[in-house]
Amino acid sequence: MQILGTNANPFIGVIFTVCAPACYSTVSFYSLDWKPIEMQIPTLSASDFYANGLSEEDQATANRLLTPLFVRYSFQPGTTDISANCNAESFLSEADFKQLKPLLKNEVIRIVYQDGSWKIQK
């Protein structure tokens, strides 16, 4: 849970995560008096986690191994940003993850609150 937004318009963000063994998170937003706010973060897909420059064959392999996609969200310490981590290693076999790992980005996906909405930071 974290207070987000601006000083003039603060709101609460809550990340709910379940793990068994892969982790999956959802994010909900509330006013300071705990009324739900209709606000969404961008929906991520397997392709958001692909390394740059993958061939069509590698993209198909990554997509196959990332289906279903399990994403764990967390607040970035010292910021109001949300990080998104792919949890494929938690449920893939060692051989499958070894095949997938070079096809994934090394960096965490950051989602930032700008101008009243959430955006994937490029």
C-alpha positions as CSV (number, residue, x, y, z in Angstrom):
1,M,0.0,0.0,0.0
2,Q,1.3,3.4,-0.8
3,I,0.0,7.0,-1.0
4,L,0.2,8.1,-4.7
5,G,-0.8,11.0,-6.9
6,T,0.0,14.7,-6.2
7,N,-0.2,16.8,-3.0
8,A,-3.4,18.3,-4.5
9,N,-4.9,15.0,-5.5
10,P,-3.5,12.1,-3.4
11,F,-4.9,8.5,-3.6
12,I,-4.0,5.1,-2.2
13,G,-2.6,2.3,-4.3
14,V,-2.8,-1.3,-3.1
15,I,-1.1,-4.2,-4.7
16,F,-2.6,-7.6,-4.0
17,T,-0.3,-10.6,-4.8
18,V,-1.0,-14.3,-4.6
19,C,1.8,-16.9,-5.1
20,A,1.4,-20.7,-5.7
21,P,4.2,-21.0,-6.8
22,A,4.2,-18.3,-9.5
23,C,3.1,-14.9,-8.3
24,Y,0.3,-12.9,-9.8
25,S,-0.6,-9.4,-8.8
26,T,-3.5,-6.9,-9.2
27,V,-3.5,-3.2,-8.4
28,S,-6.4,-1.3,-7.0
29,F,-6.8,2.4,-6.2
30,Y,-8.8,4.2,-3.5
31,S,-9.5,7.7,-2.2
32,L,-8.1,8.6,1.1
33,D,-11.4,7.6,2.7
34,W,-11.2,4.2,1.0
35,K,-13.7,4.7,-1.7
36,P,-12.7,2.7,-4.9
37,I,-11.3,4.8,-7.7
38,E,-11.8,3.6,-11.3
39,M,-8.2,3.7,-12.5
40,Q,-6.2,1.0,-14.3
41,I,-2.6,0.4,-15.0
42,P,-1.6,-0.6,-18.5
43,T,-2.3,-4.3,-19.3
44,L,0.9,-6.1,-19.9
45,S,1.4,-8.8,-22.5
46,A,4.2,-11.3,-23.1
47,S,5.7,-9.0,-25.7
48,D,6.3,-6.3,-23.1
49,F,8.9,-8.6,-21.6
50,Y,10.7,-9.6,-24.9
51,A,14.3,-8.5,-25.5
52,N,14.7,-6.1,-28.4
53,G,15.4,-7.5,-31.8
54,L,13.9,-11.0,-31.5
55,S,13.2,-13.0,-34.6
56,E,9.7,-14.2,-35.3
57,E,10.7,-17.7,-34.2
58,D,12.1,-16.4,-30.9
59,Q,9.0,-14.3,-30.3
60,A,6.8,-17.4,-30.8
61,T,9.0,-19.4,-28.4
62,A,8.8,-16.6,-25.8
63,N,5.1,-16.2,-26.2
64,R,4.6,-20.0,-25.8
65,L,6.7,-20.1,-22.6
66,L,5.1,-17.0,-21.2
67,T,1.5,-18.3,-21.6
68,P,-0.1,-17.9,-19.1
69,L,1.6,-14.6,-18.1
70,F,2.2,-14.2,-14.4
71,V,3.3,-10.7,-13.4
72,R,4.2,-9.5,-9.9
73,Y,3.8,-5.8,-9.2
74,S,5.6,-3.8,-6.5
75,F,6.0,-0.2,-5.6
76,Q,9.5,1.2,-6.4
77,P,11.1,2.3,-3.2
78,G,11.4,6.1,-2.8
79,T,9.1,6.7,-5.8
80,T,5.4,6.4,-6.8
81,D,6.3,4.1,-9.7
82,I,5.2,0.5,-10.0
83,S,7.5,-2.2,-11.2
84,A,6.4,-5.2,-13.1
85,N,8.3,-8.5,-13.0
86,C,7.7,-11.6,-15.1
87,N,7.5,-14.7,-12.8
88,A,8.2,-17.3,-15.5
89,E,11.1,-18.7,-13.6
90,S,8.7,-19.7,-10.7
91,F,6.7,-22.2,-12.8
92,L,8.8,-23.2,-15.8
93,S,11.1,-26.2,-15.8
94,E,14.8,-25.4,-15.6
95,A,15.2,-26.4,-19.2
96,D,12.3,-24.2,-20.4
97,F,13.6,-21.2,-18.4
98,K,17.1,-21.6,-19.7
99,Q,15.6,-21.4,-23.2
100,L,13.4,-18.3,-22.3
101,K,15.9,-16.3,-20.3
102,P,18.0,-14.9,-23.3
103,L,14.7,-13.9,-24.9
104,L,13.7,-11.6,-22.0
105,K,14.6,-8.0,-21.2
106,N,17.1,-7.6,-18.4
107,E,15.4,-4.6,-16.9
108,V,12.2,-4.4,-14.9
109,I,9.2,-2.7,-16.5
110,R,8.4,0.5,-14.8
111,I,4.9,2.0,-14.8
112,V,4.7,5.7,-13.9
113,Y,1.8,8.0,-13.0
114,Q,1.9,11.0,-15.3
115,D,-0.8,13.6,-16.2
116,G,-3.6,11.7,-14.4
117,S,-2.9,8.2,-15.8
118,W,-0.5,5.3,-15.6
119,K,1.9,4.7,-18.5
120,I,4.7,2.2,-19.2
121,Q,8.0,4.1,-19.0
122,K,9.9,3.6,-22.3
